[in-house]
Amino acid sequence: MDLNVEQPGSIRWDIHGVPHSCAFNDKYFCTENGHEESLYVSCKGNNLYERFAKLDPKIKGTFTVIETGFGTGLSFCTLWQLWERCAPESWMLHFISIELYPLSNEDMVRALNLWPSLLPFKQALSEQYKPLSAGTEHFYFNNRRVHLTVVFEDVIEALAQIHKQGIAPYGADAWFLNGFSPFSNPKMWTADVFKGMALLSSQGTTLSTFTVAGFVRRGLEAEGFSVQRIKGYGKKKTVLIGSFQNFAVDKNI
């Protein structure tokens, strides 16, 4: 398979300029304000404002976030912007994302154009980003202070690669579960996905997601995550946050 052949996801644009996946008949972010939604659900939901600010500036460390569903790159750019504002210079952000149906660079840029505040992050990303038909790509920004890894694979295969290949050697500090709705894209929300997450988590690893579907909550709890519903953003009444509490997971699987 030629790893350099682009296979962008097929999308349509609504009157608000929001992209929708033709394959999954779902939008990539809310129509109210996708940037604010990402800040609220992903960043605030994982308590990242406070966690970044509390990182010890006297040491060199890595903070790792793993995301299911890179999509338009909105969550990455939003997090990168927050990282620049809150985290000490001595730390590196490693953002690992999984994407089987990548958008083209052009469509990614068009979606991110909705938020002028993300301009420098969008430009830096678009200068390097090229979607692959399969495989793993690494991108470095801001003198390697920000490391983006995108695994262009099915979610189960991607989680296995991240674990076995040591892509996240210390596991995840936080999870962004951003795949399309479980009812539109059920393969992103299976028991095997939750097992893969558990293998890459340690005590206190946090998660956040827009979905509060019962089987998602139960699946996460079965793998050692404690979850709770909180007030949602925009038209979404509630969203889900949680943390990993299971010491018993066998990391050698």
C-alpha positions in Angstrom: 0.0 0.0 0.0 1.3 3.5 -0.9 1.5 5.4 2.4 1.8 8.7 0.5 -1.5 8.6 -1.2 -4.1 11.0 0.3 -7.5 9.5 1.0 -9.4 12.5 2.4 -12.8 11.9 4.1 -15.8 12.8 2.0 -17.6 15.8 3.5 -20.3 18.4 2.8 -20.6 21.9 4.3 -23.7 23.3 5.9 -24.9 27.0 5.8 -22.9 27.7 9.0 -19.6 26.5 7.4 -19.6 23.4 9.5 -18.3 20.2 7.8 -20.3 17.0 8.0 -19.1 13.5 7.2 -20.9 11.9 4.3 -19.8 8.5 5.5 -21.2 8.9 9.0 -23.9 11.6 8.5 -22.6 13.5 11.4 -21.0 17.0 12.0 -17.4 17.4 13.0 -18.3 20.0 15.7 -21.3 21.8 17.0 -22.9 24.6 15.0 -22.8 27.0 18.0 -19.0 27.3 18.3 -16.8 24.3 17.9 -13.8 26.0 19.4 -15.6 26.9 22.6 -17.1 23.4 22.7 -13.6 21.9 22.5 -12.4 24.2 25.3 -15.3 23.2 27.5 -15.6 19.5 26.8 -12.0 18.5 26.1 -9.9 21.0 28.0 -12.1 21.9 31.0 -13.5 18.4 31.1 -10.0 17.1 31.7 -9.1 19.9 34.1 -6.3 20.9 31.8 -6.2 24.6 32.7 -5.2 23.8 36.2 -3.1 20.8 35.4 -0.9 22.7 32.9 -0.4 25.6 35.3 0.7 23.2 38.0 3.4 21.4 36.0 6.8 21.9 37.6 8.9 24.4 35.6 12.1 23.0 37.1 11.9 19.7 35.3 11.6 18.6 31.7 8.5 16.4 31.2 6.0 15.3 28.7 2.2 15.7 29.0 0.4 13.1 26.7 -3.1 13.4 25.3 -4.6 10.7 23.2 -7.6 11.5 21.0 -9.9 9.2 19.0 -10.8 11.1 15.9 -8.4 13.8 14.6 -11.1 15.2 12.3 -10.4 18.9 11.4 -7.6 19.2 13.9 -9.7 21.6 16.0 -9.0 19.8 19.3 -5.3 19.8 18.6 -5.1 23.5 17.7 -7.4 24.4 20.7 -5.2 22.4 23.1 -2.0 23.8 21.6 -3.2 27.3 22.1 -4.0 26.5 25.7 -0.6 24.8 26.2 1.2 28.0 25.0 -0.8 30.1 27.5 -0.6 27.9 30.6 2.2 25.3 30.5 5.9 26.0 31.5 8.5 26.1 28.8 10.4 23.1 30.1 7.5 20.7 29.2 6.6 19.1 25.9 3.0 18.4 24.8 2.6 15.0 23.0 -0.8 14.9 21.2 -1.5 11.5 19.7 -4.6 11.2 17.5 -6.2 8.4 15.6 -7.9 8.9 12.2 -9.0 6.4 9.6 -10.8 8.8 7.3 -8.6 11.9 7.2 -9.7 15.2 5.7 -7.6 16.8 3.0 -5.3 19.7 4.1 -7.6 22.1 2.2 -10.7 21.0 4.0 -9.0 21.1 7.4 -7.9 24.7 6.7 -11.4 25.7 5.6 -12.9 24.3 8.8 -10.3 26.0 11.0 -10.8 29.4 9.3 -13.9 29.8 11.4 -11.7 30.8 14.3 -9.3 33.7 13.7 -7.7 33.2 17.1 -6.4 29.8 15.9 -4.7 31.3 12.9 -1.0 30.7 13.9 -1.7 27.2 15.0 -3.8 26.4 11.8 -1.0 27.8 9.6 1.8 25.8 11.3 -0.3 22.7 11.2 -1.3 23.1 7.5 2.3 23.7 6.5 3.3 20.2 7.6 0.1 18.1 7.7 -0.4 15.5 5.0 -2.9 12.7 5.5 -1.8 9.2 4.8 -3.8 6.2 3.5 -2.3 4.2 6.4 0.6 4.4 8.8 1.9 6.9 11.4 3.1 10.4 10.9 5.0 12.7 13.4 4.9 16.5 13.3 6.9 18.8 15.5 6.2 22.5 16.3 7.6 25.3 18.4 11.2 24.0 18.5 9.8 20.5 19.3 7.9 21.7 22.3 4.8 20.3 20.7 4.8 16.9 19.1 1.8 15.7 17.1 1.5 12.0 16.2 -1.4 10.9 13.9 -2.0 7.2 13.5 -4.0 6.7 10.3 -5.5 3.3 11.1 -8.7 1.7 12.5 -9.1 2.6 16.1 -8.4 -0.9 17.5 -5.3 -1.3 15.4 -4.1 2.2 16.3 -4.5 1.7 20.0 -2.6 -1.6 19.7 0.2 0.1 17.8 0.4 3.0 20.3 0.7 0.4 23.1 3.1 -2.1 21.6 5.4 0.3 19.7 5.8 2.6 22.7 4.4 5.7 20.9 3.1 6.8 24.3 5.8 5.3 26.6 4.2 6.6 29.8 0.6 6.2 28.6 -2.0 8.9 28.4 -2.4 11.7 30.9 -5.8 12.5 29.3 -8.2 11.1 26.7 -10.3 13.1 24.2 -13.0 10.7 22.9 -14.0 12.7 19.8 -15.2 10.1 17.4 -18.5 10.6 15.7 -21.7 9.7 17.6 -21.7 6.1 18.8 -24.9 5.6 16.9 -23.3 6.9 13.6 -19.9 5.3 14.1 -20.2 2.4 16.6 -16.8 0.9 15.9 -15.2 3.8 17.8 -17.1 2.9 21.0 -16.7 -0.8 21.6 -15.5 -2.9 24.5 -12.2 -3.4 22.7 -11.6 0.3 22.4 -12.2 0.7 26.1 -9.8 -2.1 26.8 -7.2 -0.4 24.6 -7.7 2.8 26.5 -7.2 1.0 29.9 -3.9 -0.4 28.7 -2.6 3.1 28.0 -3.9 4.6 31.2 -2.6 4.9 34.8 -4.2 5.9 38.1 -5.8 9.3 37.6 -5.7 9.4 33.8 -8.7 11.5 32.8 -11.1 11.4 30.0 -13.8 13.6 28.4 -16.4 13.1 25.7 -19.5 14.6 24.3 -21.5 11.4 24.5 -23.3 10.1 27.6 -24.8 7.0 25.9 -25.4 4.3 28.5 -23.4 1.6 26.9 -20.4 4.0 26.6 -20.6 4.7 30.3 -20.9 1.1 31.2 -18.1 0.0 28.9 -15.7 2.6 30.4 -16.7 1.6 33.9 -16.1 -2.1 33.1 -12.5 -1.2 32.2 -11.8 0.7 35.4 -12.9 4.2 34.6 -15.0 6.2 37.0 -17.3 8.4 35.0 -19.9 11.1 35.7 -22.2 13.4 33.7 -21.8 17.1 33.9 -23.5 20.1 32.3 -23.0 20.1 28.5 -22.2 22.9 26.0 -24.7 24.6 23.8 -27.7 22.3 22.9 -26.0 19.3 24.6 -27.6 18.9 28.0 -24.8 16.8 29.5 -21.4 15.5 28.6 -19.2 12.8 30.2 -15.9 13.1 32.2 -14.0 10.5 34.1 -10.7 9.1 35.4 -9.0 5.8 35.5 -9.1 4.0 38.9 -8.2 0.4 38.1 -4.8 -0.9 39.4 -5.5 -4.4 38.2 -5.2 -4.0 34.4 -2.6 -6.3 32.9 -0.3 -3.9 30.8 1.5 -6.9 29.2 -1.4 -8.0 27.0 
